[in-house]
């Protein structure tokens, strides 16, 4: 546990804070188990707000910036939209056969879309791991994989009829 906030420590805290020292630097100088968070809490309780200047990290070394070539001043252009980049991607999409998504195991985590079958194929730890990738019917799987994943509910009438008939004899 800390030794507490003596008048000397509070005075040193105020002086260091107004000099622009960081809470970590102040805690290190005060010592005696005073943490950065304790310094921040005390500063808050004392209502200290202003600082001389923000402290600079001691370990940071700054490199002078390289001179940039002079460019003619222009009005700032409007931000580019993502659609402006898409035509290049569309050209490469034409080189891929159209039947590729219909082949099971052609989708990766990066190419898996919202309406693609997410049935895993292979061992997830191997490099050949993929997903089915075919068009998903009404859920996350294609028709074929949905049949495997979702089994029809068992008819409950058989077991309850038997239990009812047995209760008569008990």
Phi, psi and omega in degrees: 000152183285161180285346179105173182263096176279169179297324179295316180295318180296320178297316179294320178300312181299315182298311182294323180296316181289340175283345179101012179291150177280165180297323178295317180294320179295315180299320180295320181287324179289324178062199176064030177084009178282126182260168177301316181294326177295320178296314180299316179298316180294319178300318180295315181294326178283344180076024178286127182238306187286151176227159178293306179198149178297141181286153178257141177300137183290329186273352184283133173243128184259134176264142176293143181289147178287143176293133180266145177294143180293131178243145178296139180287131179231160172291141180299136180279160178292149179299143180286147176264155181296329181299334181293336181271339187297328181303325178295318179293325180293327179295318180288335179291332180289336180284342178276135179301143183293336183277001185301314180296339180282343178278128180292141178086021182258353184258140174252176178301324183284335183258356183291125181256180185294322184253032179251149181293128184258027178288122181287140179234119178096186181273125182300337181273354180267162180284343180272002182298138179206185176240160183305302175086353178290171181296125178283139183284277182238003180223226180260355182241158173287174184301315182297313182285333176295325178297323180284317186287321185250107178271146179294149181293142179288144178287124186273346185298323184299313183290322181287327177296319179296317180296320178296319181290328179288329181297333180297328186264356182268000000 
